[in-house]
Amino acid sequence: MRASEGGLVAVLRNQAFLRLWVIQGLSQTAQNMINFTLLIVVRTIVETQQLTQANTAVSLLVLAFSVPAVIFSPIAGVVVDRANKRTVMLISNALRVLGVLAFLGLDPAWPAQITLVALYSITFFLGAVGMFFGPAQLATIPNIVSPRDLINANALFNLTVTGSQILGFAVFGPLTIKLVGTEMTLIGILILYVFTTGMVLLLPRSSGAPRLRDVMSDDGQPFRQFIREAREGVVLILQRAVLLKAITYLTLATTTYLMIAALGPEFITNVLGLSREDIGFIVAPAGLGVVAGALVVNKVTRKIPAPRLVDYGLIGAAASLALLALTEPVARIFDLSQDTAALGVVLVAVFFSFTLGISNAFIIVPAQTLLQLGSPENALARVYATFFTVSNIAMFIPVLFAGAFADLYGVIQVFLAVAVLLLATGLYNLRQPAPVLEERDTPLSTPGQPPI
């Protein structure tokens, strides 16, 4: 049943959407709790076993979250388009339950290398499952919400993404681990997944899209058609400067976030003098900064065009990251540092994490807008698929080598090096002519073929 009236309240009165929204919030919060818990588990294994290359071990965990997006994103899109969305979500969440059970089955007495490989493997498995669950959720929205309510429905979903990151990674994850330990935290996550799996059964059934043989090209070779259409998306991005810029900046923002997540425990312990479970002091302010930036970015774009705002956002992110790395010297300048764990040092780090979040919002929101406005309507899905694949491939090496360099030179030096890269990119693009948006309704076609 579709909602028929506009407004956020009207959308939430739609019981089917309300269930879907709750499923999204709980499942994403559970996933972010898993991400935090695994970071702590890996750091604990490294420290108790006195292993070297600690940051590399954490970076490999972050990559295990990300690699499935490269491999399974195109496959998931095809499957979700041709399957019952509720069935895909049901199977995906059931597999997540099995993944958490696998985590609980790991034995601390195992050799560290075996335990780490098992952790990476299960993490990879959960990441692959998530590639199917997310698109199935998003594709369900138009089936249960009226067209006039789609904007409000998507706004609620986007808000939940940031909210679940803050709650799962910065609040519930650290809090439950401190209170009840990692094993009970995983059991709580297991309960959340079981609950959301049951809620999926309450969603209305959605009819699958046409079967594969019904959407084959005339030559009867769907694989060639798939390759051809995927290639068109890549060519479109390379031909349109605004799309190339948007994807580059979104990739930089995502890579920076993952690098901070990977190196955060080291920064928290060595620079702020806190326990590794207190990474929320960095993640939570950054998440709140993203929310704050998203709330004001619409007003800012009235004065600064989106193609330019992303440049300023990148420069602001570089300054915030550099100052975050220099938390202790900055605290000493203002006479806020009496010792390593001084409250003033932590407050300085919290402030610059917050400004980093605002800067990231000034990158992500305008860049997403450029991506949407700069893509023909009949090619937007392919542009997004290309973006997800390219961005995840592009961030593997930086995230992996960030951990290795942090082990060799220190986390502060890595933060400063990334800040210099962001600053150079922002200043270079600021000196270039702003890219011009193409007409969005221009159909995409390739030589020798009619528009798709």
Sequence and secondary structure as in RCSB ss.txt:
>XXXX:A:sequence
MRASEGGLVAVLRNQAFLRLWVIQGLSQTAQNMINFTLLIVVRTIVETQQLTQANTAVSLLVLAFSVPAVIFSPI
AGVVVDRANKRTVMLISNALRVLGVLAFLGLDPAWPAQITLVALYSITFFLGAVGMFFGPAQLATIPNIVSPRDL
INANALFNLTVTGSQILGFAVFGPLTIKLVGTEMTLIGILILYVFTTGMVLLLPRSSGAPRLRDVMSDDGQPFRQ
FIREAREGVVLILQRAVLLKAITYLTLATTTYLMIAALGPEFITNVLGLSREDIGFIVAPAGLGVVAGALVVNKV
TRKIPAPRLVDYGLIGAAASLALLALTEPVARIFDLSQDTAALGVVLVAVFFSFTLGISNAFIIVPAQTLLQLGS
PENALARVYATFFTVSNIAMFIPVLFAGAFADLYGVIQVFLAVAVLLLATGLYNLRQPAPVLEERDTPLSTPGQP
PI
>XXXX:A:secstr
  B S SHHHHHH HHHHHHHHHHHHHHHHHHHHHHHHHHHHHHHHHHTT S HHHHHHHHHHHHHHHHHHHHHH
HHHHHHTS HHHHHHHHHHHHHHHHHHHHT  TTS HHHHHHHHHHHHHHHHHHHHHHHHHHHHHHHHHB GGGH
HHHHHHHHHHHHHHHIIIIIIIHHHHHHHHHHHHHHHHHHHHHHHHHHHHTTS        GGGS  TTS HHHH
HHHHHHHHHHHHHH HHHHHHHHHHHHHHHHHHHHHHHHHHHHHHTS   GGGGHHHHHHHHHHHHHHHHHHHHH
TTTS HHHHHHHHHHHHHHHHHHHHTHHHHHHHTT  SSTT HHHHHHHHHHHHHHHHHHHHHHHHHHHHHHHTS
 GGGHHHHHHHHHHHHHHHHHHHHHHHHHHHHHH HHHHHHHHHHHHHHHHHHHHTS       TT     TTS 
  
